[in-house]
Amino acid sequence: MPTQKQKTVLKDLSENIGKPVGEAMRNAGYSTSTSKTPRQLTSSKGWRELLDQYLPDNTLALAHKGLLEHQEWRARDA
Protein backbone atom coordinates (compact mmCIF):
# COMPACT_ATOMS: atom_id res chain seq x y z
CA MET A 1 0.00 0.00 0.00
CA PRO A 2 1.45 3.39 -0.99
CA THR A 3 2.40 5.78 1.77
CA GLN A 4 1.27 9.39 1.94
CA LYS A 5 4.83 10.52 1.13
CA GLN A 6 4.85 8.36 -2.00
CA LYS A 7 1.52 9.84 -3.09
CA THR A 8 2.86 13.34 -2.48
CA VAL A 9 5.96 12.64 -4.59
CA LEU A 10 3.87 11.31 -7.48
CA LYS A 11 1.55 14.33 -7.32
CA ASP A 12 4.53 16.71 -7.28
CA LEU A 13 6.16 14.96 -10.24
CA SER A 14 2.94 14.91 -12.25
CA GLU A 15 2.42 18.64 -11.69
CA ASN A 16 6.06 19.54 -12.39
CA ILE A 17 7.20 17.53 -15.39
CA GLY A 18 10.98 17.25 -15.51
CA LYS A 19 11.48 17.82 -11.80
CA PRO A 20 14.12 15.52 -10.32
CA VAL A 21 12.70 12.69 -8.20
CA GLY A 22 15.10 13.49 -5.36
CA GLU A 23 13.82 17.06 -5.17
CA ALA A 24 10.21 15.87 -5.09
CA MET A 25 11.17 13.42 -2.34
CA ARG A 26 12.68 16.21 -0.22
CA ASN A 27 9.56 18.33 -0.74
CA ALA A 28 7.44 15.39 0.45
CA GLY A 29 9.42 15.06 3.67
CA TYR A 30 12.00 12.40 2.86
CA SER A 31 15.42 12.95 4.40
CA THR A 32 18.22 14.42 2.32
CA SER A 33 20.17 11.17 2.47
CA THR A 34 17.18 9.12 1.31
CA SER A 35 16.40 11.59 -1.47
CA LYS A 36 19.90 11.10 -2.86
CA THR A 37 18.97 7.51 -3.73
CA PRO A 38 15.54 7.78 -5.41
CA ARG A 39 15.80 4.12 -6.39
CA GLN A 40 14.72 3.27 -2.83
CA LEU A 41 11.40 4.92 -3.65
CA THR A 42 11.00 3.91 -7.27
CA SER A 43 11.72 0.23 -6.60
CA SER A 44 9.28 -0.02 -3.69
CA LYS A 45 6.07 -2.02 -3.84
CA GLY A 46 3.94 1.02 -2.94
CA TRP A 47 5.43 3.08 -5.79
CA ARG A 48 4.74 0.30 -8.30
CA GLU A 49 1.15 0.14 -7.04
CA LEU A 50 0.76 3.90 -7.57
CA LEU A 51 2.12 3.69 -11.11
CA ASP A 52 -0.13 0.74 -11.92
CA GLN A 53 -3.09 2.74 -10.65
CA TYR A 54 -2.37 6.07 -12.36
CA LEU A 55 -0.18 5.09 -15.33
CA PRO A 56 -1.10 1.55 -16.36
CA ASP A 57 1.17 -0.02 -18.97
CA ASN A 58 -1.62 -0.60 -21.49
CA THR A 59 -2.59 3.10 -21.43
CA LEU A 60 1.03 4.18 -21.95
CA ALA A 61 1.49 1.67 -24.76
CA LEU A 62 -1.60 2.95 -26.58
CA ALA A 63 -0.43 6.56 -26.27
CA HIS A 64 3.03 5.69 -27.60
CA LYS A 65 1.58 3.67 -30.45
CA GLY A 66 -0.71 6.53 -31.41
CA LEU A 67 2.15 9.01 -31.49
CA LEU A 68 4.44 6.68 -33.42
CA GLU A 69 1.77 6.20 -36.07
CA HIS A 70 0.69 9.86 -36.18
CA GLN A 71 0.93 11.48 -39.61
CA GLU A 72 2.24 14.81 -38.33
CA TRP A 73 5.92 14.62 -37.48
CA ARG A 74 5.50 17.43 -34.92
CA ALA A 75 3.21 15.24 -32.84
CA ARG A 76 5.75 12.43 -32.88
CA ASP A 77 8.60 14.81 -32.11
CA ALA A 78 6.82 16.41 -29.16
N, C-alpha and C positions, 0 to 999 in steps of 0.2 A: 504494500500500500504506500503510495507516495506521501512524503511528508509535506508540511506546509512550506518549508524552505524550498523544496524541489518545485512545488507549484509556483512559488514566487519567482524562482529563477526562470522557469519556462515562460511565464507571463512577461517578465522583463525582456527576455530574448525575443519573444514574438512581437513586442512593441518597439524594439530597438534593433532592427536587423543589422547584423554586422558587429554588434557589441561582443566583446570577448566574454567567453563563458566565465572565466575567473572573476571578471569585474561584476557580472551579474550575481555570482555567488557571494561576493563581498557585500553587495547591496542587499542581499537576502539575509545576511547575518552569519554566513560561514566565516570561519577564521581566515586570516591572511594565509597561514600555512596550508590550510585545506584548499583554499581557492587557487593556490599555485599548482595544484594537481587536479584539474577538472575531471580527469578520468575517473577519480573516485566517485564523482556524481554521475557521470554519463555511462558508467558501466554498472550502476546499481539497478536492482530489480524495480524499485519505485520509479526511477527515471524511464526505464523501458516501458513500464505500464502507462506512464503519462504520454509518451510518444505514440504508443499503440492506440491510445484513446483519442488524441488530438491530431495525429499525423499518421494514420494507418498506411501501411505499405501500398495497398491496392490504390488508394487515392493518389499517392505520390506518383505511382507508376502511370496511372491514367493521365495525370497532368504532364508528365515528362513526354509520354507518347504523343499527346496532342501538340505539344510545342515542337517536337522533332518532326512531325508531319505537317506542320503549319506551312502554308504557301508563302507567307511574308517572312523574309529573312530577318526583319527587325524583331519579330516576335520570338524567333528562335534565339537570336543574339541576346535579347534582354534576359 
